[in-house]
Amino acid sequence: MESISNIGIGEAQQRVEQTPSDLNPPPTATGTYQVDENVIKSFPVEGTTFVQALSYQESLWGKTAKVIVQLPDGDIQSYFLKVVTLGSTGRSMCEGEYESLKEIYQVSPDFVPRPFAWGRYREPQPEIYFLLTQFRDVGDQPAEPVKLASRLADLHQRSKSPTGKFGFHFATCHAKIAQKVDSWEDSWCTIYSNHLGHVMNLAKPILQWPEFDIVCKLTLEKVVPRLLLPLQSEGRVLKPCLVHGDCWDGNTAMDIRTGEAFVFDVCSFYGHNEYDTGNWRAPRHRLSNKAYIRNYKKAFPVSEPEEDWDARNLLYSLTFNIGNTIYIPGSSQRQVVYDDMTTLCKTFCASDLDQALKALQEDTKGDCDQEQATAGAKESGSGEEEEEEEEEEEVI
């Protein structure tokens, strides 16, 4: 199994992932969908009349619909509606995607659906939120390599951070994870450390795996600064680029009407442009086809130090795969992310890793010895009590 980088795909990942050979089937609009009053009130053109809504597609977190309306001039238009039923988390997801789409639309209006509104359903319970955007006809998924790579690189190159720094004005959501990117920092290393560390902290109590905790700690403390600080040292300047945030097969498509690549389900922030290609490493994604990364690198040359690109690509894959591990039902990424972090630690801090794992083994052995000693003492005490009882019986 090939990798888009010179760091090969690990054995665990080879066992659990295969690259699909066919395209994603396009979504279809079927059946009626009931639209909330607050959605109708959010239509962007005053005097618009609601005609009907059709169920479009379901996701892990909610539902979508194609909303057909009639404009005041008589024209028929369609909107895309996303509805999320996760309470306050749903609010963050809808608002974060709205803010992300707005930011991308200002730079590249043909690359994303135009965002119109987000809000809450009229009924107080359950707490339901929605996002309303332009409807785009989804064709082939993922989008064609040359067109997707060139459009994504163009967004990265032409976007401009409003503060000149890395970060964002809102904690956008990757799936259900509110990303720790809602601050403005001069250092990309700082933003990514915050982001990755937050995802790791969500995973630790779920996985309850001491070895995982060790490689997380070393990855943050040793690997991240080793790979990301050089991007902004020795006179190098790293441009904060507006990133998609979750660029995988299902979030890209060819527009049936225009024949151009476009993206959606965005969770943006200003970061290192290469971050968007971190998710292309996974063999489960069709974007792992080398044609995508090859065309992207043609449009946006690799950052210096160029020799670190392979390791940076592996590092940037971690947030996506850890998120998959803790929130996707039936995920098989647990061993994959552990192996990937182990690979990075063996490359950049091997002695620290050996010492930490050895210390864990000694602590574990000590705990076992203590448990055995305690159990032995209890058994010994029990034996003495039995002897005393026997002696009492003889006296009687």
LOKELUM-197864 format. One record per residue (C-alpha): residue in one letter; x, y, z. Coordinates in steps of 0.5 Angstrom, whole numbers, always signed. Layout:
// residues N
+---+-------+-------+-------+
| r |     u |     v |     w |
+---+-------+-------+-------+
| A |     X |     Y |     Z |
...
+---+-------+-------+-------+
This chain:
// residues 396
+---+-------+-------+-------+
| r |     u |     v |     w |
+---+-------+-------+-------+
| M |    +0 |    +0 |    +0 |
| E |    +3 |    +7 |    -2 |
| S |    +3 |   +13 |    +2 |
| I |    +3 |   +20 |    -1 |
| S |   +10 |   +21 |    +3 |
| N |   +16 |   +17 |    +4 |
| I |   +14 |   +15 |   +11 |
| G |   +10 |    +9 |    +9 |
| I |    +3 |    +7 |   +12 |
| G |    +4 |    +3 |   +18 |
| E |    +2 |    -5 |   +19 |
| A |    -4 |    -3 |   +23 |
| Q |    -7 |    +2 |   +18 |
| Q |    -5 |    -3 |   +12 |
| R |   -10 |    -8 |   +16 |
| V |   -16 |    -4 |   +17 |
| E |   -16 |    +1 |   +11 |
| Q |   -17 |    +0 |    +3 |
| T |   -17 |    +6 |    -2 |
| P |   -24 |    +5 |    -5 |
| S |   -24 |    +4 |   -13 |
| D |   -30 |    +7 |   -14 |
| L |   -33 |   +14 |   -13 |
| N |   -38 |   +16 |    -8 |
| P |   -45 |   +16 |   -10 |
| P |   -48 |   +23 |   -11 |
| P |   -54 |   +25 |    -6 |
| T |   -61 |   +25 |    -8 |
| A |   -67 |   +29 |    -6 |
| T |   -73 |   +24 |    -4 |
| G |   -79 |   +25 |    +0 |
| T |   -81 |   +31 |    +4 |
| Y |   -78 |   +35 |    +9 |
| Q |   -81 |   +39 |   +14 |
| V |   -78 |   +46 |   +15 |
| D |   -78 |   +50 |   +21 |
| E |   -81 |   +57 |   +21 |
| N |   -74 |   +60 |   +23 |
| V |   -71 |   +57 |   +17 |
| I |   -77 |   +60 |   +13 |
| K |   -75 |   +67 |   +16 |
| S |   -68 |   +67 |   +15 |
| F |   -69 |   +66 |    +7 |
| P |   -64 |   +72 |    +4 |
| V |   -69 |   +75 |    -1 |
| E |   -75 |   +79 |    +3 |
| G |   -82 |   +76 |    +0 |
| T |   -79 |   +69 |    -2 |
| T |   -85 |   +64 |    -2 |
| F |   -83 |   +57 |    +1 |
| V |   -85 |   +52 |    -4 |
| Q |   -83 |   +45 |    -1 |
| A |   -77 |   +41 |    +2 |
| L |   -74 |   +35 |    +0 |
| S |   -70 |   +30 |    +4 |
| Y |   -63 |   +30 |    +2 |
| Q |   -58 |   +26 |    +6 |
| E |   -57 |   +24 |   +13 |
| S |   -50 |   +25 |   +17 |
| L |   -48 |   +22 |   +23 |
| W |   -50 |   +29 |   +27 |
| G |   -56 |   +31 |   +23 |
| K |   -60 |   +31 |   +17 |
| T |   -60 |   +36 |   +10 |
| A |   -65 |   +38 |    +6 |
| K |   -66 |   +41 |    -1 |
| V |   -71 |   +47 |    +0 |
| I |   -75 |   +50 |    -6 |
| V |   -77 |   +57 |    -6 |
| Q |   -80 |   +62 |   -11 |
| L |   -77 |   +69 |   -11 |
| P |   -81 |   +75 |   -11 |
| D |   -80 |   +76 |   -19 |
| G |   -83 |   +69 |   -20 |
| D |   -76 |   +65 |   -21 |
| I |   -75 |   +58 |   -17 |
| Q |   -69 |   +57 |   -13 |
| S |   -66 |   +52 |    -8 |
| Y |   -63 |   +53 |    -2 |
| F |   -59 |   +47 |    +2 |
| L |   -61 |   +46 |    +9 |
| K |   -57 |   +43 |   +14 |
| V |   -60 |   +41 |   +21 |
| V |   -56 |   +39 |   +27 |
| T |   -59 |   +36 |   +33 |
| L |   -54 |   +36 |   +38 |
| G |   -56 |   +42 |   +43 |
| S |   -50 |   +47 |   +44 |
| T |   -45 |   +43 |   +40 |
| G |   -50 |   +43 |   +34 |
| R |   -50 |   +51 |   +35 |
| S |   -42 |   +51 |   +35 |
| M |   -42 |   +47 |   +29 |
| C |   -47 |   +51 |   +25 |
| E |   -44 |   +57 |   +27 |
| G |   -37 |   +55 |   +26 |
| E |   -39 |   +53 |   +19 |
| Y |   -42 |   +59 |   +17 |
| E |   -37 |   +63 |   +19 |
| S |   -32 |   +59 |   +15 |
| L |   -36 |   +59 |    +9 |
| K |   -36 |   +67 |   +10 |
| E |   -29 |   +67 |   +10 |
| I |   -28 |   +63 |    +4 |
| Y |   -33 |   +66 |    +0 |
| Q |   -30 |   +73 |    +1 |
| V |   -24 |   +70 |    -3 |
| S |   -26 |   +65 |    -7 |
| P |   -34 |   +65 |    -8 |
| D |   -34 |   +59 |   -13 |
| F |   -30 |   +55 |    -9 |
| V |   -36 |   +54 |    -3 |
| P |   -43 |   +55 |    -3 |
| R |   -45 |   +62 |    -1 |
| P |   -47 |   +62 |    +6 |
| F |   -54 |   +65 |    +8 |
| A |   -56 |   +64 |   +15 |
| W |   -55 |   +60 |   +21 |
| G |   -60 |   +60 |   +27 |
| R |   -64 |   +56 |   +32 |
| Y |   -71 |   +52 |   +31 |
| R |   -77 |   +56 |   +34 |
| E |   -79 |   +50 |   +38 |
| P |   -75 |   +51 |   +45 |
| Q |   -74 |   +43 |   +46 |
| P |   -70 |   +39 |   +43 |
| E |   -65 |   +44 |   +42 |
| I |   -64 |   +44 |   +34 |
| Y |   -60 |   +49 |   +30 |
| F |   -59 |   +50 |   +22 |
| L |   -55 |   +52 |   +17 |
| L |   -58 |   +55 |   +10 |
| T |   -53 |   +56 |    +4 |
| Q |   -54 |   +56 |    -3 |
| F |   -55 |   +49 |    -6 |
| R |   -50 |   +46 |   -11 |
| D |   -51 |   +40 |   -15 |
| V |   -46 |   +35 |   -13 |
| G |   -43 |   +31 |   -18 |
| D |   -37 |   +26 |   -18 |
| Q |   -34 |   +26 |   -11 |
| P |   -28 |   +27 |    -9 |
| A |   -27 |   +33 |   -14 |
| E |   -22 |   +31 |   -20 |
| P |   -15 |   +32 |   -18 |
| V |   -12 |   +38 |   -22 |
| K |   -18 |   +42 |   -21 |
| L |   -19 |   +41 |   -14 |
| A |   -11 |   +42 |   -12 |
| S |   -11 |   +48 |   -16 |
| R |   -17 |   +51 |   -13 |
| L |   -15 |   +49 |    -6 |
| A |    -8 |   +52 |    -7 |
| D |   -11 |   +58 |   -10 |
| L |   -15 |   +59 |    -4 |
| H |    -9 |   +58 |    +1 |
| Q |    -5 |   +63 |    -4 |
| R |   -10 |   +69 |    -4 |
| S |   -13 |   +69 |    +3 |
| K |   -10 |   +74 |    +8 |
| S |   -11 |   +73 |   +15 |
| P |   -14 |   +79 |   +18 |
| T |    -9 |   +80 |   +24 |
| G |    -3 |   +77 |   +20 |
| K |    -3 |   +72 |   +25 |
| F |    -5 |   +64 |   +26 |
| G |   -12 |   +62 |   +29 |
| F |   -19 |   +64 |   +28 |
| H |   -24 |   +69 |   +31 |
| F |   -29 |   +63 |   +33 |
| A |   -28 |   +55 |   +35 |
| T |   -30 |   +52 |   +29 |
| C |   -32 |   +45 |   +29 |
| H |   -28 |   +38 |   +26 |
| A |   -34 |   +34 |   +27 |
| K |   -36 |   +35 |   +34 |
| I |   -30 |   +37 |   +36 |
| A |   -29 |   +45 |   +38 |
| Q |   -22 |   +46 |   +35 |
| K |   -18 |   +50 |   +40 |
| V |   -16 |   +55 |   +34 |
| D |   -20 |   +61 |   +37 |
| S |   -14 |   +65 |   +38 |
| W |    -9 |   +69 |   +34 |
| E |    -2 |   +67 |   +35 |
| D |    +5 |   +69 |   +31 |
| S |    +7 |   +62 |   +32 |
| W |    +4 |   +57 |   +28 |
| C |    +7 |   +52 |   +33 |
| T |    +3 |   +55 |   +38 |
| I |    -3 |   +54 |   +35 |
| Y |    -2 |   +47 |   +32 |
| S |    +0 |   +45 |   +39 |
| N |    -6 |   +48 |   +42 |
| H |   -10 |   +44 |   +37 |
| L |    -7 |   +38 |   +37 |
| G |    -6 |   +38 |   +45 |
| H |   -14 |   +39 |   +46 |
| V |   -16 |   +33 |   +41 |
| M |   -11 |   +29 |   +45 |
| N |   -14 |   +31 |   +52 |
| L |   -21 |   +29 |   +49 |
| A |   -18 |   +22 |   +47 |
| K |   -14 |   +20 |   +53 |
| P |   -20 |   +19 |   +58 |
| I |   -24 |   +15 |   +53 |
| L |   -18 |   +11 |   +51 |
| Q |   -15 |   +10 |   +58 |
| W |    -8 |    +7 |   +55 |
| P |    -2 |    +9 |   +59 |
| E |    +2 |    +8 |   +53 |
| F |    -2 |   +13 |   +48 |
| D |    -1 |   +18 |   +54 |
| I |    +6 |   +17 |   +53 |
| V |    +7 |   +18 |   +46 |
| C |    +2 |   +24 |   +46 |
| K |    +6 |   +28 |   +51 |
| L |   +13 |   +27 |   +47 |
| T |    +9 |   +28 |   +41 |
| L |    +7 |   +35 |   +44 |
| E |   +13 |   +37 |   +47 |
| K |   +19 |   +34 |   +43 |
| V |   +16 |   +33 |   +36 |
| V |   +11 |   +39 |   +34 |
| P |   +17 |   +44 |   +36 |
| R |   +22 |   +40 |   +32 |
| L |   +18 |   +40 |   +26 |
| L |   +14 |   +47 |   +26 |
| L |   +19 |   +52 |   +29 |
| P |   +24 |   +51 |   +23 |
| L |   +18 |   +54 |   +19 |
| Q |   +19 |   +60 |   +22 |
| S |   +26 |   +61 |   +24 |
| E |   +33 |   +62 |   +20 |
| G |   +29 |   +68 |   +16 |
| R |   +24 |   +63 |   +14 |
| V |   +17 |   +67 |   +13 |
| L |   +11 |   +62 |   +14 |
| K |    +4 |   +65 |   +11 |
| P |    -2 |   +64 |   +15 |
| C |    -7 |   +61 |   +10 |
| L |   -14 |   +60 |   +10 |
| V |   -15 |   +52 |   +11 |
| H |   -21 |   +48 |    +9 |
| G |   -20 |   +44 |   +16 |
| D |   -23 |   +38 |   +14 |
| C |   -21 |   +36 |    +6 |
| W |   -23 |   +29 |    +5 |
| D |   -27 |   +26 |    -1 |
| G |   -34 |   +27 |    +2 |
| N |   -33 |   +34 |    +3 |
| T |   -31 |   +36 |    -4 |
| A |   -34 |   +35 |   -11 |
| M |   -35 |   +37 |   -18 |
| D |   -41 |   +42 |   -19 |
| I |   -45 |   +38 |   -24 |
| R |   -47 |   +45 |   -27 |
| T |   -41 |   +49 |   -28 |
| G |   -36 |   +43 |   -28 |
| E |   -31 |   +46 |   -23 |
| A |   -29 |   +43 |   -16 |
| F |   -32 |   +46 |   -10 |
| V |   -32 |   +44 |    -3 |
| F |   -36 |   +44 |    +3 |
| D |   -37 |   +42 |   +11 |
| V |   -31 |   +47 |   +12 |
| C |   -28 |   +48 |   +19 |
| S |   -23 |   +53 |   +17 |
| F |   -18 |   +57 |   +21 |
| Y |   -11 |   +61 |   +19 |
| G |    -6 |   +56 |   +19 |
| H |    +0 |   +52 |   +15 |
| N |    -3 |   +51 |    +8 |
| E |    +0 |   +44 |    +8 |
| Y |    -5 |   +42 |   +14 |
| D |   -10 |   +41 |    +9 |
| T |    -6 |   +35 |    +6 |
| G |    -5 |   +32 |   +12 |
| N |   -12 |   +28 |   +11 |
| W |   -10 |   +26 |    +5 |
| R |    -5 |   +21 |    +8 |
| A |   -10 |   +16 |   +10 |
| P |   -11 |   +10 |    +5 |
| R |   -19 |   +10 |    +7 |
| H |   -19 |   +17 |    +3 |
| R |   -19 |   +17 |    -5 |
| L |   -15 |   +23 |    -4 |
| S |    -9 |   +19 |    -2 |
| N |    -9 |   +18 |   -10 |
| K |    -2 |   +21 |   -11 |
| A |    -5 |   +25 |   -17 |
| Y |    -8 |   +30 |   -11 |
| I |    -2 |   +31 |    -8 |
| R |    +3 |   +32 |   -14 |
| N |    -2 |   +37 |   -17 |
| Y |    -2 |   +41 |   -10 |
| K |    +5 |   +41 |   -10 |
| K |    +6 |   +44 |   -17 |
| A |    +1 |   +49 |   -15 |
| F |    +4 |   +51 |    -8 |
| P |   +11 |   +49 |    -7 |
| V |   +13 |   +45 |    -1 |
| S |   +15 |   +50 |    +5 |
| E |   +22 |   +50 |    +8 |
| P |   +25 |   +46 |   +11 |
| E |   +23 |   +41 |    +5 |
| E |   +26 |   +35 |    +8 |
| D |   +21 |   +35 |   +14 |
| W |   +15 |   +35 |    +9 |
| D |   +14 |   +28 |   +10 |
| A |   +14 |   +28 |   +17 |
| R |   +10 |   +34 |   +18 |
| N |    +5 |   +31 |   +13 |
| L |    +4 |   +25 |   +18 |
| L |    +4 |   +30 |   +24 |
| Y |    -2 |   +34 |   +21 |
| S |    -6 |   +27 |   +20 |
| L |    -6 |   +26 |   +27 |
| T |   -12 |   +31 |   +29 |
| F |   -16 |   +28 |   +24 |
| N |   -15 |   +20 |   +26 |
| I |   -15 |   +22 |   +33 |
| G |   -22 |   +25 |   +32 |
| N |   -24 |   +19 |   +28 |
| T |   -22 |   +14 |   +34 |
| I |   -26 |   +18 |   +39 |
| Y |   -32 |   +20 |   +35 |
| I |   -34 |   +15 |   +29 |
| P |   -38 |    +9 |   +31 |
| G |   -33 |    +3 |   +30 |
| S |   -27 |    +7 |   +28 |
| S |   -21 |    +2 |   +27 |
| Q |   -16 |    +8 |   +28 |
| R |   -14 |    +7 |   +35 |
| Q |    -8 |    +3 |   +34 |
| V |    -6 |    +7 |   +27 |
| V |    -5 |   +14 |   +31 |
| Y |    -1 |   +10 |   +37 |
| D |    +3 |    +7 |   +31 |
| D |    +4 |   +14 |   +28 |
| M |    +6 |   +18 |   +34 |
| T |   +11 |   +12 |   +36 |
| T |   +14 |   +13 |   +29 |
| L |   +15 |   +20 |   +30 |
| C |   +18 |   +20 |   +37 |
| K |   +23 |   +14 |   +35 |
| T |   +25 |   +19 |   +29 |
| F |   +26 |   +25 |   +33 |
| C |   +26 |   +23 |   +41 |
| A |   +28 |   +16 |   +41 |
| S |   +31 |   +16 |   +48 |
| D |   +26 |   +20 |   +51 |
| L |   +21 |   +15 |   +48 |
| D |   +25 |    +9 |   +51 |
| Q |   +26 |   +12 |   +58 |
| A |   +19 |   +13 |   +58 |
| L |   +16 |    +7 |   +56 |
| K |   +21 |    +3 |   +61 |
| A |   +19 |    +7 |   +67 |
| L |   +12 |    +5 |   +65 |
| Q |   +14 |    -2 |   +65 |
| E |   +17 |    -1 |   +72 |
| D |   +11 |    +2 |   +75 |
| T |    +7 |    -3 |   +72 |
| K |   +11 |    -8 |   +75 |
| G |   +12 |    -5 |   +82 |
| D |    +4 |    -4 |   +82 |
| C |    +3 |   -12 |   +80 |
| D |    +8 |   -14 |   +86 |
| Q |    +5 |    -9 |   +91 |
| E |    -2 |   -13 |   +89 |
| Q |    +1 |   -20 |   +90 |
| A |    +4 |   -18 |   +96 |
| T |    -2 |   -15 |   +99 |
| A |    -6 |   -21 |   +97 |
| G |    -1 |   -26 |  +100 |
| A |    -1 |   -22 |  +106 |
| K |    -9 |   -23 |  +106 |
| E |    -8 |   -30 |  +105 |
| S |    -3 |   -31 |  +111 |
| G |    -7 |   -27 |  +115 |
| S |   -13 |   -32 |  +113 |
| G |    -9 |   -38 |  +115 |
| E |    -7 |   -35 |  +122 |
| E |   -14 |   -34 |  +123 |
| E |   -16 |   -41 |  +121 |
| E |   -11 |   -44 |  +126 |
| E |   -13 |   -40 |  +132 |
| E |   -20 |   -43 |  +130 |
| E |   -18 |   -50 |  +130 |
| E |   -14 |   -49 |  +137 |
| E |   -20 |   -46 |  +140 |
| E |   -24 |   -52 |  +138 |
| E |   -19 |   -57 |  +141 |
| V |   -20 |   -53 |  +148 |
| I |   -27 |   -54 |  +148 |
+---+-------+-------+-------+
